[in-house]
Amino acid sequence: MHDRRAARPTGRPAALPVAVLILLVMLAGCTSAPGSAPASAPSAPAERSAAARWRPAPGTDWQWQLSGRLDTTVDAPVYDIDGFDHDAAQVAQLHREGRKVICYLSTGAWEEFRPDAARFPTAVLGKGNGWKGERWLDIRRTDVLEPLMESRISMCAKKGFDAVEPDNMDGYRNPSGFALTAADQLRYNRLIARVAHRHHLAVGLKNDLPQIPELVGDFDFAVNEQCAQFEECEELSPFVEAGKAVFHVEYELPVTRFCDRSRRLGLSSLLKKYELGVWRQRCPAAAGS
């Protein structure tokens, strides 16, 4: 409601009848300019959600478990778990224990074992991506894929997850069966980020190192596999420089081969086995710390 004192006309004679004054005050309180809004109107929902969205800092420890019975006893402040395989109660339990929880989804490949697999038309399914029962998606077909990914990301939000880890986000660098370009991948990755943010979830860029300079502003953190083995970890520095975590795993190198560099670069590094079960080995603390 407008301030009635500001709405009262000035320069009125002191002898103005009381009844007229009352009528003027009533009119001032009930009238507003077309399209006007209170000066104290709250910020738009999108602005509020962006400010409140989780943004993990560089060096944040984590656990990545995509197979086996979920073990919630691992001492890590962040858990990355499968979005389909876990329910809201499990996410809530992790929250009660003070953890943030990332929802793992495949957004660039079709998986025959998912409950929504039949919703993907054959025309968008490409070659296998190296994992049994999985095929690359034609990410150019956003008319088909956006509603499907919206549904998946909405599922994560409804279960209470804090963030999404969208996997298989670099089909353009692989023999997908489609003539995908770097521009196609940028467009699609940004689409996935927008959908996640629309549902008030943080979102991580999975691998796709060559496009980090162009995508670091669209994503809230990064998830990387084997940058040390392939001598690529420096390419993740834009995320750390932007104050955003890089959750990193190696599978084949001992921790003695990558932990020193990981600490220097500010990465959150683990040694894991390929099945991504409970087992993990953290990098040991630096000497003297």
C-alpha positions as CSV (number, residue, x, y, z in Angstrom):
1,M,0.0,0.0,0.0
2,H,1.2,3.5,-0.8
3,D,2.1,6.0,2.0
4,R,-1.0,8.0,2.5
5,R,1.0,11.0,3.7
6,A,2.9,11.2,0.4
7,A,-0.4,10.9,-1.5
8,R,-2.1,13.8,0.3
9,P,-2.2,17.0,-1.8
10,T,-0.2,20.0,-0.5
11,G,-1.2,23.6,-0.3
12,R,-4.8,22.9,0.9
13,P,-6.4,25.6,3.0
14,A,-6.2,24.9,6.8
15,A,-10.0,25.4,7.0
16,L,-10.9,22.5,4.7
17,P,-13.9,20.6,6.1
18,V,-13.0,17.5,8.1
19,A,-15.4,15.4,6.0
20,V,-13.5,16.3,2.8
21,L,-10.2,15.5,4.5
22,I,-11.4,12.1,5.4
23,L,-12.7,11.5,1.9
24,L,-9.3,12.5,0.4
25,V,-7.4,10.2,2.7
26,M,-9.7,7.3,1.8
27,L,-9.2,7.9,-1.9
28,A,-5.5,8.2,-1.6
29,G,-5.3,4.8,0.2
30,C,-7.3,3.0,-2.4
31,T,-5.8,4.4,-5.6
32,S,-2.6,3.4,-7.3
33,A,-1.0,4.1,-10.7
34,P,-1.6,1.5,-13.4
35,G,1.1,-1.1,-13.4
36,S,2.8,0.3,-10.3
37,A,4.4,-2.0,-7.7
38,P,5.3,-1.5,-4.0
39,A,8.8,-0.1,-3.5
40,S,9.5,-3.1,-1.2
41,A,8.5,-5.8,-3.8
42,P,10.6,-8.9,-3.4
43,S,13.2,-9.9,-6.0
44,A,12.1,-12.2,-8.8
45,P,12.2,-15.9,-8.1
46,A,15.0,-16.5,-10.6
47,E,17.2,-14.0,-8.8
48,R,16.5,-15.4,-5.4
49,S,17.2,-19.0,-6.5
50,A,20.5,-18.0,-8.2
51,A,21.6,-16.4,-4.9
52,A,20.6,-19.4,-2.9
53,R,21.9,-22.1,-5.2
54,W,24.6,-24.3,-3.8
55,R,28.1,-23.4,-5.1
56,P,30.7,-25.8,-3.8
57,A,34.1,-24.2,-3.2
58,P,37.4,-25.6,-4.6
59,G,38.9,-28.3,-2.4
60,T,35.6,-29.6,-1.1
61,D,35.8,-33.3,-0.3
62,W,33.3,-35.7,-1.8
63,Q,32.2,-39.2,-2.3
64,W,31.0,-40.7,-5.7
65,Q,29.0,-43.9,-5.4
66,L,27.0,-45.1,-8.4
67,S,26.9,-48.9,-7.6
68,G,26.1,-51.1,-4.7
69,R,24.1,-50.4,-1.5
70,L,24.5,-46.7,-0.6
71,D,26.9,-46.3,2.3
72,T,26.2,-43.1,4.2
73,T,29.0,-43.5,6.7
74,V,31.7,-42.2,4.4
75,D,33.1,-39.0,6.0
76,A,32.5,-36.6,3.1
77,P,30.4,-33.4,3.0
78,V,29.3,-34.1,-0.6
79,Y,27.7,-37.3,-2.0
80,D,27.3,-37.9,-5.8
81,I,24.7,-40.7,-6.2
82,D,22.4,-42.1,-9.0
83,G,19.3,-40.1,-9.3
84,F,17.0,-42.9,-10.4
85,D,18.3,-45.5,-7.9
86,H,17.8,-43.4,-4.8
87,D,14.6,-41.9,-3.3
88,A,13.8,-38.7,-1.4
89,A,14.2,-40.5,2.0
90,Q,17.8,-41.3,1.3
91,V,18.5,-37.8,0.1
92,A,16.8,-36.5,3.3
93,Q,19.0,-38.8,5.4
94,L,22.1,-37.4,3.9
95,H,20.9,-33.9,4.5
96,R,20.2,-34.7,8.1
97,E,23.8,-35.7,8.4
98,G,25.0,-32.4,7.0
99,R,25.8,-33.6,3.4
100,K,25.0,-31.9,0.1
101,V,23.8,-34.4,-2.5
102,I,24.4,-34.5,-6.3
103,C,22.0,-36.3,-8.6
104,Y,23.8,-38.3,-11.3
105,L,22.0,-38.5,-14.6
106,S,23.0,-39.4,-18.1
107,T,21.9,-36.5,-20.3
108,G,24.0,-37.3,-23.4
109,A,23.4,-41.0,-23.8
110,W,20.4,-43.3,-23.7
111,E,20.4,-46.1,-21.2
112,E,18.2,-49.1,-21.9
113,F,17.8,-50.0,-18.2
114,R,16.2,-46.7,-17.2
115,P,12.4,-46.5,-16.5
116,D,11.9,-43.8,-19.2
117,A,13.9,-45.6,-21.9
118,A,10.9,-46.2,-24.1
119,R,10.2,-42.5,-24.3
120,F,13.3,-42.0,-26.5
121,P,12.5,-42.3,-30.2
122,T,14.8,-44.5,-32.2
123,A,15.8,-41.6,-34.4
124,V,17.8,-39.9,-31.6
125,L,19.7,-43.1,-30.6
126,G,23.2,-43.4,-32.0
127,K,26.2,-45.7,-31.6
128,G,27.2,-47.3,-28.3
129,N,29.3,-45.2,-26.0
130,G,31.4,-48.1,-24.7
131,W,29.0,-49.1,-21.8
132,K,26.6,-52.0,-22.2
133,G,23.1,-50.9,-23.0
134,E,24.0,-47.3,-23.6
135,R,24.0,-45.3,-26.9
136,W,24.9,-41.7,-27.7
137,L,22.0,-39.3,-28.2
138,D,21.5,-36.9,-31.1
139,I,21.9,-33.7,-29.0
140,R,20.8,-31.6,-32.0
141,R,17.3,-32.8,-31.4
142,T,16.5,-30.5,-28.5
143,D,12.8,-30.5,-29.5
144,V,12.8,-34.2,-28.4
145,L,15.4,-34.2,-25.7
146,E,14.6,-31.0,-23.7
147,P,11.2,-32.3,-22.4
148,L,12.8,-35.7,-21.5
149,M,15.7,-34.1,-19.7
150,E,13.4,-31.6,-18.0
151,S,11.5,-34.6,-16.6
152,R,14.6,-36.2,-15.3
153,I,16.0,-33.0,-13.7
154,S,12.6,-32.3,-12.2
155,M,12.7,-35.8,-10.6
156,C,16.0,-34.8,-9.0
157,A,14.5,-31.6,-7.7
158,K,11.5,-33.3,-6.3
159,K,13.7,-35.8,-4.4
160,G,15.5,-32.9,-2.7
161,F,18.9,-33.1,-4.5
162,D,21.1,-30.0,-4.3
163,A,22.7,-30.4,-7.7
164,V,22.9,-32.4,-11.0
165,E,25.8,-34.2,-12.5
166,P,24.8,-34.6,-16.2
167,D,27.0,-37.3,-17.8
168,N,28.1,-37.9,-21.4
169,M,28.3,-34.2,-22.2
170,D,31.0,-34.6,-24.9
171,G,29.4,-36.6,-27.6
172,Y,30.8,-34.3,-30.3
173,R,34.3,-35.7,-29.4
174,N,33.2,-39.3,-29.9
175,P,32.0,-41.6,-32.7
176,S,28.4,-41.0,-31.8
177,G,26.8,-41.9,-35.1
178,F,25.8,-38.3,-35.7
179,A,27.7,-35.4,-37.3
180,L,27.8,-33.4,-34.0
181,T,29.9,-30.2,-33.9
182,A,31.4,-28.2,-31.0
183,A,28.7,-25.7,-31.5
184,D,26.0,-28.4,-31.1
185,Q,27.6,-29.4,-27.8
186,L,27.8,-25.9,-26.5
187,R,24.2,-25.3,-27.3
188,Y,23.1,-28.6,-25.6
189,N,25.3,-28.2,-22.5
190,R,24.0,-24.7,-21.9
191,L,20.4,-26.0,-22.3
192,I,21.0,-28.6,-19.6
193,A,22.5,-26.0,-17.3
194,R,19.5,-23.7,-17.9
195,V,17.0,-26.5,-17.1
196,A,18.9,-27.4,-13.9
197,H,18.9,-23.8,-12.8
198,R,15.2,-23.5,-13.6
199,H,14.7,-26.2,-11.0
200,H,16.9,-24.3,-8.5
201,L,19.6,-27.0,-8.7
202,A,23.4,-26.4,-9.1
203,V,24.9,-28.2,-12.1
204,G,28.3,-29.6,-12.9
205,L,30.1,-29.7,-16.2
206,K,31.2,-33.3,-16.8
207,N,34.5,-33.6,-18.7
208,D,34.3,-31.7,-22.0
209,L,37.6,-29.9,-21.2
210,P,38.1,-28.1,-24.5
211,Q,34.9,-26.1,-23.9
212,I,35.6,-25.1,-20.3
213,P,36.5,-21.5,-21.2
214,E,33.2,-21.0,-22.8
215,L,31.1,-22.9,-20.3
216,V,32.6,-22.1,-16.9
217,G,30.1,-19.3,-16.5
218,D,27.1,-21.5,-17.1
219,F,28.1,-24.2,-14.6
220,D,28.5,-24.2,-10.8
221,F,31.2,-26.9,-10.6
222,A,33.0,-29.5,-12.7
223,V,33.3,-33.3,-12.5
224,N,36.3,-34.8,-14.2
225,E,37.7,-38.3,-14.8
226,Q,41.3,-39.0,-15.4
227,C,42.7,-35.6,-16.1
228,A,46.0,-36.6,-14.4
229,Q,46.4,-39.7,-16.5
230,F,45.9,-37.7,-19.7
231,E,47.9,-34.7,-18.4
232,E,44.9,-32.3,-18.8
233,C,44.3,-31.1,-15.2
234,E,45.5,-27.6,-15.8
235,E,42.6,-27.2,-18.3
236,L,40.2,-27.3,-15.3
237,S,41.8,-24.2,-13.7
238,P,39.1,-21.7,-14.9
239,F,36.7,-23.4,-12.5
240,V,39.0,-23.1,-9.5
241,E,39.9,-19.5,-10.5
242,A,36.1,-18.7,-10.5
243,G,35.8,-20.2,-7.0
244,K,34.0,-23.3,-8.2
245,A,34.9,-26.9,-7.1
246,V,36.4,-29.5,-9.4
247,F,35.4,-33.0,-8.3
248,H,38.1,-35.2,-9.8
249,V,38.7,-39.0,-9.9
250,E,41.5,-41.2,-11.2
251,Y,41.1,-44.9,-11.8
252,E,44.5,-46.2,-12.8
253,L,47.1,-44.0,-11.2
254,P,48.2,-44.3,-7.6
255,V,47.6,-41.3,-5.4
256,T,51.4,-40.6,-5.3
257,R,51.2,-39.9,-9.0
258,F,48.5,-37.1,-8.9
259,C,47.8,-35.8,-5.4
260,D,50.6,-33.2,-5.3
261,R,49.5,-31.7,-8.5
262,S,45.8,-31.8,-7.5
263,R,46.6,-29.9,-4.3
264,R,48.5,-27.3,-6.2
265,L,45.6,-26.9,-8.7
266,G,42.9,-26.9,-6.0
267,L,41.1,-30.0,-7.2
268,S,39.0,-32.3,-5.0
269,S,40.6,-35.6,-6.0
270,L,39.9,-39.2,-5.3
271,L,41.2,-42.6,-6.4
272,K,38.2,-44.8,-7.3
273,K,37.6,-48.2,-9.0
274,Y,35.7,-48.2,-12.3
275,E,32.5,-49.6,-10.9
276,L,32.3,-46.5,-8.6
277,G,31.2,-48.4,-5.5
278,V,31.8,-47.4,-1.9
279,W,35.6,-47.7,-1.9
280,R,37.6,-44.5,-2.3
281,Q,41.1,-43.3,-1.5
282,R,41.5,-39.6,-0.7
283,C,44.7,-37.7,-1.3
284,P,46.7,-37.6,1.9
285,A,47.1,-34.2,3.6
286,A,50.1,-32.2,2.6
287,A,53.1,-32.5,4.8
288,G,53.1,-30.0,7.7
289,S,49.3,-29.2,7.3
